[in-house]
Amino acid sequence: MALLPILEFPDPRLRTRAVPVTAERIADSGFQTLLDDMFQTMYDAPGIGLAASQVDVHERFMVIDVSEEKNAPQVFINPEIVAKAGEQVYQEGCLSVPGIFADVTRADAITVRFLGRTGAAQELQVDGLLAVCIQHEMDHLEGKLFVDYLSPLKREMVKKKLAKAKRNAA
Ligand code: ZN
């Protein structure tokens, strides 16, 4: 397994719209290794979700583990939200926007259809943090980031803050 580099805002590659994953791709051992690497990268960061887009792979899948014990890895391939209900506000962060947190309003409960890591079709009804995380990661697959929900002024401040942090780290 290996740690993968994570793209950071405002890297234009994060704006790429991902394409569906094919059955052949899921059957490929390289794809399964990539999933393992993504979990390792996410746990190491540490984070609770990582979309393929964030490691510069522009295909529709993501890995998630919202458990306290970090023992409930979930793979979502070609996810599709088929129902949503209610609203919740959660202070989100993102491995591609390090050190920045902001309130985002999303659906409280969702029904999501997807393929699991072996390609089996699944449907889940979830709410709370897992629902937030799935919606956040699915945004990545569309080339969208949580800072897009902020005002243009706030987004500009985030950009400057990250650029400054990068300069200080160099
Ligand atoms: Zn993110």
Backbone and ligand atoms as CSV (ligand in chain L), in Angstrom:
chain,resi,resn,atom,element,x,y,z
A,1,MET,N,N,0.840,-1.196,0.000
A,1,MET,CA,C,0.000,0.000,0.000
A,1,MET,C,C,0.875,1.246,0.000
A,2,ALA,N,N,0.276,2.313,-0.426
A,2,ALA,CA,C,1.049,3.558,-0.540
A,2,ALA,C,C,0.176,4.766,-0.226
A,3,LEU,N,N,0.817,5.809,0.294
A,3,LEU,CA,C,0.111,7.070,0.501
A,3,LEU,C,C,0.092,7.833,-0.813
A,4,LEU,N,N,-1.063,8.378,-1.161
A,4,LEU,CA,C,-1.206,9.104,-2.418
A,4,LEU,C,C,-1.205,10.600,-2.148
A,5,PRO,N,N,-0.607,11.385,-3.072
A,5,PRO,CA,C,-0.678,12.841,-2.910
A,5,PRO,C,C,-2.120,13.332,-3.107
A,6,ILE,N,N,-2.546,14.249,-2.238
A,6,ILE,CA,C,-3.909,14.802,-2.310
A,6,ILE,C,C,-3.861,16.192,-2.956
A,7,LEU,N,N,-4.657,16.385,-4.008
A,7,LEU,CA,C,-4.730,17.697,-4.673
A,7,LEU,C,C,-5.340,18.712,-3.720
A,8,GLU,N,N,-4.833,19.938,-3.759
A,8,GLU,CA,C,-5.355,20.981,-2.878
A,8,GLU,C,C,-5.926,22.168,-3.658
A,9,PHE,N,N,-7.049,22.683,-3.136
A,9,PHE,CA,C,-7.668,23.905,-3.644
A,9,PHE,C,C,-6.632,25.011,-3.691
A,10,PRO,N,N,-6.523,25.826,-4.748
A,10,PRO,CA,C,-7.414,25.879,-5.935
A,10,PRO,C,C,-6.892,25.102,-7.154
A,11,ASP,N,N,-6.291,23.960,-6.967
A,11,ASP,CA,C,-5.795,23.157,-8.102
A,11,ASP,C,C,-6.936,22.916,-9.106
A,12,PRO,N,N,-6.747,23.338,-10.370
A,12,PRO,CA,C,-7.841,23.204,-11.354
A,12,PRO,C,C,-8.254,21.751,-11.617
A,13,ARG,N,N,-7.371,20.796,-11.318
A,13,ARG,CA,C,-7.723,19.389,-11.550
A,13,ARG,C,C,-8.884,18.942,-10.661
A,14,LEU,N,N,-9.070,19.642,-9.518
A,14,LEU,CA,C,-10.199,19.327,-8.631
A,14,LEU,C,C,-11.536,19.685,-9.269
A,15,ARG,N,N,-11.493,20.424,-10.391
A,15,ARG,CA,C,-12.721,20.846,-11.071
A,15,ARG,C,C,-13.142,19.867,-12.163
A,16,THR,N,N,-12.417,18.783,-12.323
A,16,THR,CA,C,-12.722,17.798,-13.363
A,16,THR,C,C,-13.975,17.008,-12.999
A,17,ARG,N,N,-14.859,16.818,-13.987
A,17,ARG,CA,C,-16.040,15.988,-13.754
A,17,ARG,C,C,-15.650,14.529,-14.011
A,18,ALA,N,N,-15.884,13.670,-13.017
A,18,ALA,CA,C,-15.449,12.277,-13.109
A,18,ALA,C,C,-16.372,11.447,-14.005
A,19,VAL,N,N,-15.805,10.398,-14.600
A,19,VAL,CA,C,-16.577,9.514,-15.483
A,19,VAL,C,C,-16.945,8.226,-14.724
A,20,PRO,N,N,-18.008,7.539,-15.158
A,20,PRO,CA,C,-18.422,6.303,-14.465
A,20,PRO,C,C,-17.336,5.226,-14.503
A,21,VAL,N,N,-17.345,4.393,-13.467
A,21,VAL,CA,C,-16.415,3.269,-13.373
A,21,VAL,C,C,-17.054,2.080,-14.101
A,22,THR,N,N,-16.280,1.399,-14.936
A,22,THR,CA,C,-16.812,0.245,-15.672
A,22,THR,C,C,-16.604,-1.046,-14.877
A,23,ALA,N,N,-17.337,-2.093,-15.241
A,23,ALA,CA,C,-17.213,-3.400,-14.577
A,23,ALA,C,C,-15.800,-3.951,-14.752
A,24,GLU,N,N,-15.211,-3.730,-15.939
A,24,GLU,CA,C,-13.841,-4.213,-16.210
A,24,GLU,C,C,-12.860,-3.551,-15.251
A,25,ARG,N,N,-13.072,-2.281,-15.029
A,25,ARG,CA,C,-12.190,-1.514,-14.139
A,25,ARG,C,C,-12.268,-2.064,-12.705
A,26,ILE,N,N,-13.493,-2.361,-12.237
A,26,ILE,CA,C,-13.668,-2.879,-10.872
A,26,ILE,C,C,-12.945,-4.224,-10.733
A,27,ALA,N,N,-12.981,-5.032,-11.791
A,27,ALA,CA,C,-12.362,-6.365,-11.760
A,27,ALA,C,C,-10.837,-6.282,-11.817
A,28,ASP,N,N,-10.307,-5.128,-12.170
A,28,ASP,CA,C,-8.862,-4.948,-12.322
A,28,ASP,C,C,-8.182,-4.894,-10.952
A,29,SER,N,N,-7.092,-5.653,-10.785
A,29,SER,CA,C,-6.429,-5.690,-9.474
A,29,SER,C,C,-5.838,-4.317,-9.128
A,30,GLY,N,N,-5.448,-3.566,-10.152
A,30,GLY,CA,C,-4.919,-2.226,-9.923
A,30,GLY,C,C,-5.949,-1.316,-9.272
A,31,PHE,N,N,-7.216,-1.523,-9.626
A,31,PHE,CA,C,-8.295,-0.713,-9.051
A,31,PHE,C,C,-8.463,-1.043,-7.573
A,32,GLN,N,N,-8.402,-2.333,-7.248
A,32,GLN,CA,C,-8.548,-2.756,-5.844
A,32,GLN,C,C,-7.377,-2.231,-5.004
A,33,THR,N,N,-6.170,-2.226,-5.577
A,33,THR,CA,C,-5.006,-1.664,-4.877
A,33,THR,C,C,-5.192,-0.175,-4.650
A,34,LEU,N,N,-5.739,0.504,-5.674
A,34,LEU,CA,C,-5.998,1.945,-5.562
A,34,LEU,C,C,-6.958,2.233,-4.404
A,35,LEU,N,N,-7.998,1.395,-4.259
A,35,LEU,CA,C,-8.940,1.566,-3.145
A,35,LEU,C,C,-8.208,1.434,-1.808
A,36,ASP,N,N,-7.342,0.410,-1.691
A,36,ASP,CA,C,-6.569,0.224,-0.451
A,36,ASP,C,C,-5.688,1.441,-0.180
A,37,ASP,N,N,-5.049,1.952,-1.223
A,37,ASP,CA,C,-4.184,3.125,-1.081
A,37,ASP,C,C,-5.001,4.349,-0.656
A,38,MET,N,N,-6.195,4.464,-1.198
A,38,MET,CA,C,-7.042,5.605,-0.832
A,38,MET,C,C,-7.474,5.527,0.630
A,39,PHE,N,N,-7.809,4.308,1.100
A,39,PHE,CA,C,-8.145,4.157,2.524
A,39,PHE,C,C,-6.942,4.523,3.386
A,40,GLN,N,N,-5.774,4.029,3.015
A,40,GLN,CA,C,-4.571,4.320,3.808
A,40,GLN,C,C,-4.309,5.824,3.844
A,41,THR,N,N,-4.447,6.475,2.693
A,41,THR,CA,C,-4.231,7.923,2.586
A,41,THR,C,C,-5.232,8.686,3.444
A,42,MET,N,N,-6.499,8.228,3.410
A,42,MET,CA,C,-7.557,8.889,4.184
A,42,MET,C,C,-7.325,8.721,5.691
A,43,TYR,N,N,-7.003,7.502,6.133
A,43,TYR,CA,C,-6.776,7.257,7.564
A,43,TYR,C,C,-5.551,8.013,8.058
A,44,ASP,N,N,-4.534,8.086,7.206
A,44,ASP,CA,C,-3.279,8.737,7.584
A,44,ASP,C,C,-3.457,10.252,7.745
A,45,ALA,N,N,-4.349,10.843,6.933
A,45,ALA,CA,C,-4.462,12.319,6.852
A,45,ALA,C,C,-4.672,13.050,8.192
A,46,PRO,N,N,-5.598,12.742,9.110
A,46,PRO,CA,C,-6.680,11.766,8.966
A,46,PRO,C,C,-7.945,12.440,8.471
A,47,GLY,N,N,-8.770,11.648,7.762
A,47,GLY,CA,C,-10.041,12.160,7.268
A,47,GLY,C,C,-11.098,11.072,7.333
A,48,ILE,N,N,-12.354,11.451,7.034
A,48,ILE,CA,C,-13.449,10.476,7.094
A,48,ILE,C,C,-13.971,10.119,5.708
A,49,GLY,N,N,-13.435,10.808,4.682
A,49,GLY,CA,C,-13.864,10.496,3.323
A,49,GLY,C,C,-12.834,10.986,2.324
A,50,LEU,N,N,-12.729,10.283,1.210
A,50,LEU,CA,C,-11.803,10.696,0.155
A,50,LEU,C,C,-12.388,10.282,-1.193
A,51,ALA,N,N,-12.563,11.272,-2.068
A,51,ALA,CA,C,-13.071,10.986,-3.408
A,51,ALA,C,C,-11.888,10.784,-4.347
A,52,ALA,N,N,-12.082,9.940,-5.365
A,52,ALA,CA,C,-11.016,9.647,-6.320
A,52,ALA,C,C,-10.453,10.933,-6.932
A,53,SER,N,N,-11.353,11.916,-7.175
A,53,SER,CA,C,-10.947,13.202,-7.761
A,53,SER,C,C,-9.808,13.850,-6.976
A,54,GLN,N,N,-9.816,13.638,-5.640
A,54,GLN,CA,C,-8.823,14.289,-4.780
A,54,GLN,C,C,-7.421,13.695,-4.943
A,55,VAL,N,N,-7.344,12.477,-5.490
A,55,VAL,CA,C,-6.028,11.888,-5.754
A,55,VAL,C,C,-5.780,11.835,-7.268
A,56,ASP,N,N,-6.464,12.756,-7.985
A,56,ASP,CA,C,-6.253,12.961,-9.413
A,56,ASP,C,C,-6.659,11.752,-10.259
A,57,VAL,N,N,-7.654,11.004,-9.781
A,57,VAL,CA,C,-8.247,9.910,-10.557
A,57,VAL,C,C,-9.687,10.341,-10.818
A,58,HIS,N,N,-10.031,10.601,-12.091
A,58,HIS,CA,C,-11.317,11.235,-12.355
A,58,HIS,C,C,-12.382,10.234,-12.785
A,59,GLU,N,N,-12.629,9.322,-11.839
A,59,GLU,CA,C,-13.671,8.303,-12.000
A,59,GLU,C,C,-14.587,8.383,-10.786
A,60,ARG,N,N,-15.847,7.920,-10.993
A,60,ARG,CA,C,-16.868,8.152,-9.963
A,60,ARG,C,C,-16.820,7.119,-8.835
A,61,PHE,N,N,-15.944,7.347,-7.876
A,61,PHE,CA,C,-15.954,6.510,-6.672
A,61,PHE,C,C,-15.271,7.244,-5.521
A,62,MET,N,N,-15.548,6.735,-4.314
A,62,MET,CA,C,-14.979,7.353,-3.116
A,62,MET,C,C,-14.937,6.343,-1.995
A,63,VAL,N,N,-14.074,6.606,-1.017
A,63,VAL,CA,C,-13.979,5.761,0.175
A,63,VAL,C,C,-14.383,6.619,1.378
A,64,ILE,N,N,-15.060,5.966,2.332
A,64,ILE,CA,C,-15.586,6.672,3.505
A,64,ILE,C,C,-15.463,5.772,4.738
A,65,ASP,N,N,-15.140,6.373,5.875
A,65,ASP,CA,C,-15.257,5.676,7.162
A,65,ASP,C,C,-15.547,6.737,8.223
A,66,VAL,N,N,-16.805,6.802,8.669
A,66,VAL,CA,C,-17.178,7.828,9.654
A,66,VAL,C,C,-17.170,7.261,11.078
A,67,SER,N,N,-16.734,6.002,11.243
A,67,SER,CA,C,-16.753,5.388,12.580
A,67,SER,C,C,-15.647,5.958,13.461
A,68,GLU,N,N,-15.900,5.997,14.779
A,68,GLU,CA,C,-14.899,6.463,15.747
A,68,GLU,C,C,-13.683,5.550,15.719
A,69,GLU,N,N,-13.920,4.251,15.606
A,69,GLU,CA,C,-12.850,3.249,15.720
A,69,GLU,C,C,-12.089,3.058,14.421
A,70,LYS,N,N,-12.571,3.715,13.347
A,70,LYS,CA,C,-11.935,3.575,12.023
A,70,LYS,C,C,-11.886,2.099,11.596
A,71,ASN,N,N,-13.031,1.446,11.793
A,71,ASN,CA,C,-13.107,0.023,11.437
A,71,ASN,C,C,-14.328,-0.274,10.566
A,72,ALA,N,N,-14.867,0.781,9.920
A,72,ALA,CA,C,-16.046,0.576,9.077
A,72,ALA,C,C,-15.836,1.172,7.700
A,73,PRO,N,N,-14.822,0.680,6.958
A,73,PRO,CA,C,-14.555,1.221,5.617
A,73,PRO,C,C,-15.700,0.931,4.655
A,74,GLN,N,N,-16.086,1.937,3.876
A,74,GLN,CA,C,-17.146,1.769,2.885
A,74,GLN,C,C,-16.681,2.328,1.551
A,75,VAL,N,N,-16.938,1.559,0.495
A,75,VAL,CA,C,-16.594,2.006,-0.858
A,75,VAL,C,C,-17.893,2.310,-1.606
A,76,PHE,N,N,-17.948,3.460,-2.263
A,76,PHE,CA,C,-19.116,3.840,-3.055
A,76,PHE,C,C,-18.652,4.051,-4.491
A,77,ILE,N,N,-19.105,3.182,-5.393
A,77,ILE,CA,C,-18.748,3.298,-6.807
A,77,ILE,C,C,-20.000,3.710,-7.589
A,78,ASN,N,N,-19.844,4.669,-8.490
A,78,ASN,CA,C,-20.966,5.207,-9.283
A,78,ASN,C,C,-22.177,5.542,-8.396
A,79,PRO,N,N,-21.965,6.307,-7.325
A,79,PRO,CA,C,-23.077,6.610,-6.414
A,79,PRO,C,C,-24.104,7.539,-7.047
A,80,GLU,N,N,-25.340,7.346,-6.637
A,80,GLU,CA,C,-26.452,8.142,-7.154
A,80,GLU,C,C,-27.433,8.357,-6.002
A,81,ILE,N,N,-27.777,9.607,-5.745
A,81,ILE,CA,C,-28.757,9.880,-4.687
A,81,ILE,C,C,-30.143,9.807,-5.310
A,82,VAL,N,N,-30.973,8.877,-4.810
A,82,VAL,CA,C,-32.288,8.678,-5.424
A,82,VAL,C,C,-33.404,9.310,-4.593
A,83,ALA,N,N,-33.116,9.693,-3.354
A,83,ALA,CA,C,-34.106,10.403,-2.536
A,83,ALA,C,C,-33.390,11.205,-1.470
A,84,LYS,N,N,-33.932,12.373,-1.147
A,84,LYS,CA,C,-33.387,13.145,-0.032
A,84,LYS,C,C,-34.512,13.805,0.747
A,85,ALA,N,N,-34.249,14.052,2.034
A,85,ALA,CA,C,-35.268,14.659,2.890
A,85,ALA,C,C,-34.606,15.495,3.973
A,86,GLY,N,N,-35.284,16.578,4.352
A,86,GLY,CA,C,-34.849,17.404,5.470
A,86,GLY,C,C,-33.595,18.209,5.169
A,87,GLU,N,N,-33.112,18.864,6.199
A,87,GLU,CA,C,-31.934,19.731,6.074
A,87,GLU,C,C,-31.105,19.617,7.324
A,88,GLN,N,N,-29.792,19.693,7.196
A,88,GLN,CA,C,-28.917,19.764,8.361
A,88,GLN,C,C,-27.754,20.682,8.020
A,89,VAL,N,N,-27.242,21.320,9.058
A,89,VAL,CA,C,-26.074,22.179,8.891
A,89,VAL,C,C,-24.930,21.512,9.634
A,90,TYR,N,N,-23.812,21.325,8.935
A,90,TYR,CA,C,-22.666,20.673,9.559
A,90,TYR,C,C,-21.413,21.487,9.228
A,91,GLN,N,N,-20.520,21.606,10.217
A,91,GLN,CA,C,-19.277,22.330,9.959
A,91,GLN,C,C,-18.309,21.382,9.242
A,92,GLU,N,N,-18.141,21.595,7.934
A,92,GLU,CA,C,-17.358,20.676,7.119
A,92,GLU,C,C,-15.914,21.118,6.963
A,93,GLY,N,N,-15.088,20.128,6.727
A,93,GLY,CA,C,-13.705,20.359,6.370
A,93,GLY,C,C,-13.411,19.475,5.175
A,94,CYS,N,N,-12.205,19.569,4.615
A,94,CYS,CA,C,-11.885,18.779,3.423
A,94,CYS,C,C,-10.368,18.614,3.341
A,95,LEU,N,N,-9.927,17.399,3.016
A,95,LEU,CA,C,-8.483,17.154,2.921
A,95,LEU,C,C,-7.858,17.979,1.792
A,96,SER,N,N,-8.689,18.440,0.843
A,96,SER,CA,C,-8.178,19.276,-0.250
A,96,SER,C,C,-8.211,20.766,0.082
A,97,VAL,N,N,-8.781,21.094,1.257
A,97,VAL,CA,C,-8.821,22.495,1.698
A,97,VAL,C,C,-8.359,22.506,3.156
A,98,PRO,N,N,-7.083,22.164,3.411
A,98,PRO,CA,C,-6.615,21.899,4.769
A,98,PRO,C,C,-6.748,23.089,5.718
A,99,GLY,N,N,-7.229,22.791,6.926
A,99,GLY,CA,C,-7.303,23.805,7.981
A,99,GLY,C,C,-8.497,24.732,7.901
A,100,ILE,N,N,-9.373,24.542,6.901
A,100,ILE,CA,C,-10.528,25.420,6.728
A,100,ILE,C,C,-11.804,24.642,7.087
A,101,PHE,N,N,-12.660,25.269,7.893
A,101,PHE,CA,C,-13.924,24.636,8.273
A,101,PHE,C,C,-15.039,25.651,8.101
A,102,ALA,N,N,-16.180,25.215,7.587
A,102,ALA,CA,C,-17.298,26.141,7.393
A,102,ALA,C,C,-18.617,25.380,7.394
A,103,ASP,N,N,-19.674,26.059,7.857
A,103,ASP,CA,C,-21.008,25.460,7.889
A,103,ASP,C,C,-21.557,25.312,6.478
A,104,VAL,N,N,-22.068,24.118,6.191
A,104,VAL,CA,C,-22.714,23.867,4.908
A,104,VAL,C,C,-24.070,23.220,5.194
A,105,THR,N,N,-25.107,23.657,4.466
A,105,THR,CA,C,-26.443,23.065,4.607
A,105,THR,C,C,-26.627,21.992,3.539
A,106,ARG,N,N,-27.009,20.794,3.992
A,106,ARG,CA,C,-27.253,19.693,3.048
A,106,ARG,C,C,-28.495,18.924,3.484
A,107,ALA,N,N,-28.902,17.954,2.654
A,107,ALA,CA,C,-30.037,17.100,3.027
A,107,ALA,C,C,-29.684,16.319,4.288
A,108,ASP,N,N,-30.678,16.110,5.132
A,108,ASP,CA,C,-30.462,15.413,6.400
A,108,ASP,C,C,-30.444,13.901,6.189
A,109,ALA,N,N,-31.346,13.423,5.325
A,109,ALA,CA,C,-31.431,11.981,5.067
A,109,ALA,C,C,-31.390,11.751,3.564
A,110,ILE,N,N,-30.641,10.736,3.150
A,110,ILE,CA,C,-30.580,10.423,1.715
A,110,ILE,C,C,-30.691,8.917,1.484
A,111,THR,N,N,-31.163,8.575,0.304
A,111,THR,CA,C,-31.097,7.187,-0.146
A,111,THR,C,C,-30.107,7.179,-1.292
A,112,VAL,N,N,-29.073,6.353,-1.167
A,112,VAL,CA,C,-28.018,6.329,-2.182
A,112,VAL,C,C,-27.888,4.934,-2.793
A,113,ARG,N,N,-27.820,4.901,-4.112
A,113,ARG,CA,C,-27.602,3.658,-4.861
A,113,ARG,C,C,-26.177,3.673,-5.379
A,114,PHE,N,N,-25.487,2.555,-5.263
A,114,PHE,CA,C,-24.079,2.513,-5.674
A,114,PHE,C,C,-23.639,1.072,-5.850
A,115,LEU,N,N,-22.416,0.890,-6.313
A,115,LEU,CA,C,-21.811,-0.430,-6.372
A,115,LEU,C,C,-20.783,-0.502,-5.252
A,116,GLY,N,N,-20.716,-1.644,-4.588
A,116,GLY,CA,C,-19.717,-1.867,-3.552
A,116,GLY,C,C,-18.380,-2.224,-4.183
A,117,ARG,N,N,-17.374,-2.511,-3.383
A,117,ARG,CA,C,-16.028,-2.657,-3.928
A,117,ARG,C,C,-15.883,-3.857,-4.850
A,118,THR,N,N,-16.789,-4.848,-4.745
A,118,THR,CA,C,-16.719,-5.988,-5.670
A,118,THR,C,C,-17.658,-5.800,-6.862
A,119,GLY,N,N,-18.372,-4.656,-6.881
A,119,GLY,CA,C,-19.246,-4.375,-8.018
A,119,GLY,C,C,-20.706,-4.728,-7.775
A,120,ALA,N,N,-21.037,-5.205,-6.552
A,120,ALA,CA,C,-22.422,-5.577,-6.239
A,120,ALA,C,C,-23.257,-4.315,-6.010
A,121,ALA,N,N,-24.463,-4.299,-6.613
A,121,ALA,CA,C,-25.359,-3.144,-6.463
A,121,ALA,C,C,-25.913,-3.085,-5.047
A,122,GLN,N,N,-25.926,-1.886,-4.477
A,122,GLN,CA,C,-26.416,-1.700,-3.114
A,122,GLN,C,C,-27.251,-0.442,-3.036
A,123,GLU,N,N,-28.120,-0.406,-2.013
A,123,GLU,CA,C,-28.887,0.802,-1.738
A,123,GLU,C,C,-28.898,0.999,-0.232
A,124,LEU,N,N,-28.624,2.209,0.208
A,124,LEU,CA,C,-28.552,2.520,1.641
A,124,LEU,C,C,-29.382,3.757,1.931
A,125,GLN,N,N,-30.058,3.733,3.090
A,125,GLN,CA,C,-30.725,4.936,3.589
A,125,GLN,C,C,-29.927,5.394,4.776
A,126,VAL,N,N,-29.403,6.613,4.711
A,126,VAL,CA,C,-28.545,7.101,5.791
A,126,VAL,C,C,-28.918,8.525,6.166
A,127,ASP,N,N,-28.505,8.913,7.382
A,127,ASP,CA,C,-28.693,10.307,7.779
A,127,ASP,C,C,-27.481,10.743,8.600
A,128,GLY,N,N,-27.544,11.980,9.137
A,128,GLY,CA,C,-26.463,12.470,9.988
A,128,GLY,C,C,-25.151,12.601,9.235
A,129,LEU,N,N,-24.067,12.325,9.958
A,129,LEU,CA,C,-22.723,12.554,9.420
A,129,LEU,C,C,-22.445,11.762,8.143
A,130,LEU,N,N,-22.888,10.499,8.088
A,130,LEU,CA,C,-22.635,9.705,6.881
A,130,LEU,C,C,-23.321,10.330,5.663
A,131,ALA,N,N,-24.524,10.863,5.870
A,131,ALA,CA,C,-25.239,11.530,4.766
A,131,ALA,C,C,-24.481,12.777,4.308
A,132,VAL,N,N,-23.936,13.534,5.270
A,132,VAL,CA,C,-23.133,14.718,4.936
A,132,VAL,C,C,-21.923,14.302,4.115
A,133,CYS,N,N,-21.234,13.284,4.619
A,133,CYS,CA,C,-19.991,12.839,3.995
A,133,CYS,C,C,-20.223,12.349,2.559
A,134,ILE,N,N,-21.269,11.563,2.351
A,134,ILE,CA,C,-21.566,11.053,1.008
A,134,ILE,C,C,-21.849,12.225,0.059
A,135,GLN,N,N,-22.642,13.203,0.513
A,135,GLN,CA,C,-22.976,14.351,-0.355
A,135,GLN,C,C,-21.726,15.183,-0.647
A,136,HIS,N,N,-20.855,15.339,0.362
A,136,HIS,CA,C,-19.605,16.094,0.186
A,136,HIS,C,C,-18.708,15.398,-0.844
A,137,GLU,N,N,-18.532,14.076,-0.698
A,137,GLU,CA,C,-17.648,13.338,-1.622
A,137,GLU,C,C,-18.236,13.298,-3.028
A,138,MET,N,N,-19.578,13.190,-3.125
A,138,MET,CA,C,-20.195,13.171,-4.457
A,138,MET,C,C,-20.017,14.508,-5.164
A,139,ASP,N,N,-19.982,15.597,-4.411
A,139,ASP,CA,C,-19.688,16.904,-4.994
A,139,ASP,C,C,-18.318,16.884,-5.681
A,140,HIS,N,N,-17.327,16.254,-5.024
A,140,HIS,CA,C,-15.980,16.169,-5.623
A,140,HIS,C,C,-16.042,15.542,-7.012
A,141,LEU,N,N,-16.883,14.519,-7.163
A,141,LEU,CA,C,-16.979,13.816,-8.450
A,141,LEU,C,C,-17.536,14.734,-9.543
A,142,GLU,N,N,-18.247,15.792,-9.116
A,142,GLU,CA,C,-18.778,16.791,-10.068
A,142,GLU,C,C,-17.815,17.960,-10.235
A,143,GLY,N,N,-16.674,17.893,-9.554
A,143,GLY,CA,C,-15.726,19.000,-9.630
A,143,GLY,C,C,-16.082,20.135,-8.700
A,144,LYS,N,N,-16.899,19.822,-7.689
A,144,LYS,CA,C,-17.387,20.853,-6.777
A,144,LYS,C,C,-16.753,20.685,-5.393
A,145,LEU,N,N,-16.465,21.817,-4.726
A,145,LEU,CA,C,-15.851,21.791,-3.397
A,145,LEU,C,C,-16.756,22.462,-2.384
A,146,PHE,N,N,-16.570,22.135,-1.093
A,146,PHE,CA,C,-17.479,22.719,-0.089
A,146,PHE,C,C,-17.321,24.234,0.006
A,147,VAL,N,N,-16.151,24.761,-0.373
A,147,VAL,CA,C,-15.972,26.222,-0.343
A,147,VAL,C,C,-16.835,26.923,-1.406
A,148,ASP,N,N,-17.346,26.158,-2.376
A,148,ASP,CA,C,-18.240,26.745,-3.385
A,148,ASP,C,C,-19.560,27.205,-2.770
A,149,TYR,N,N,-19.887,26.671,-1.570
A,149,TYR,CA,C,-21.124,27.077,-0.896
A,149,TYR,C,C,-20.937,28.387,-0.129
A,150,LEU,N,N,-19.690,28.836,0.003
A,150,LEU,CA,C,-19.415,30.086,0.712
A,150,LEU,C,C,-19.582,31.271,-0.235
A,151,SER,N,N,-19.645,32.477,0.323
A,151,SER,CA,C,-19.736,33.675,-0.513
A,151,SER,C,C,-18.412,33.838,-1.263
A,152,PRO,N,N,-18.410,34.511,-2.434
A,152,PRO,CA,C,-17.170,34.713,-3.198
A,152,PRO,C,C,-16.080,35.367,-2.343
A,153,LEU,N,N,-16.476,36.294,-1.463
A,153,LEU,CA,C,-15.520,36.999,-0.613
A,153,LEU,C,C,-14.841,36.014,0.348
A,154,LYS,N,N,-15.659,35.160,0.985
A,154,LYS,CA,C,-15.115,34.173,1.922
A,154,LYS,C,C,-14.204,33.186,1.203
A,155,ARG,N,N,-14.604,32.796,-0.022
A,155,ARG,CA,C,-13.820,31.831,-0.794
A,155,ARG,C,C,-12.445,32.435,-1.136
A,156,GLU,N,N,-12.448,33.725,-1.440
A,156,GLU,CA,C,-11.194,34.435,-1.748
A,156,GLU,C,C,-10.291,34.445,-0.510
A,157,MET,N,N,-10.910,34.625,0.683
A,157,MET,CA,C,-10.151,34.630,1.931
A,157,MET,C,C,-9.530,33.253,2.183
A,158,VAL,N,N,-10.287,32.206,1.880
A,158,VAL,CA,C,-9.789,30.836,2.037
A,158,VAL,C,C,-8.574,30.618,1.140
A,159,LYS,N,N,-8.686,31.102,-0.101
A,159,LYS,CA,C,-7.607,30.953,-1.085
A,159,LYS,C,C,-6.332,31.625,-0.578
A,160,LYS,N,N,-6.495,32.847,-0.042
A,160,LYS,CA,C,-5.338,33.599,0.463
A,160,LYS,C,C,-4.725,32.912,1.670
A,161,LYS,N,N,-5.590,32.411,2.555
A,161,LYS,CA,C,-5.121,31.754,3.776
A,161,LYS,C,C,-4.291,30.506,3.423
A,162,LEU,N,N,-4.779,29.732,2.447
A,162,LEU,CA,C,-4.070,28.518,2.037
A,162,LEU,C,C,-2.742,28.856,1.375
A,163,ALA,N,N,-2.742,29.915,0.544
A,163,ALA,CA,C,-1.516,30.316,-0.153
A,163,ALA,C,C,-0.472,30.751,0.877
A,164,LYS,N,N,-0.934,31.455,1.919
A,164,LYS,CA,C,-0.040,31.924,2.969
A,164,LYS,C,C,0.538,30.737,3.757
A,165,ALA,N,N,-0.353,29.792,4.088
A,165,ALA,CA,C,0.087,28.600,4.832
A,165,ALA,C,C,1.135,27.840,4.035
A,166,LYS,N,N,0.949,27.783,2.722
A,166,LYS,CA,C,1.882,27.082,1.842
A,166,LYS,C,C,3.233,27.799,1.815
A,167,ARG,N,N,3.173,29.135,1.729
A,167,ARG,CA,C,4.417,29.934,1.732
A,167,ARG,C,C,5.196,29.721,3.023
A,168,ASN,N,N,4.450,29.733,4.159
A,168,ASN,CA,C,5.101,29.564,5.465
A,168,ASN,C,C,5.719,28.181,5.626
A,169,ALA,N,N,5.095,27.196,4.968
A,169,ALA,CA,C,5.583,25.819,5.090
A,169,ALA,C,C,6.813,25.602,4.211
A,170,ALA,N,N,6.968,26.453,3.181
A,170,ALA,CA,C,8.051,26.255,2.217
A,170,ALA,C,C,9.406,26.722,2.790
L,1,ZN,ZN,ZN,-13.534,17.018,0.402
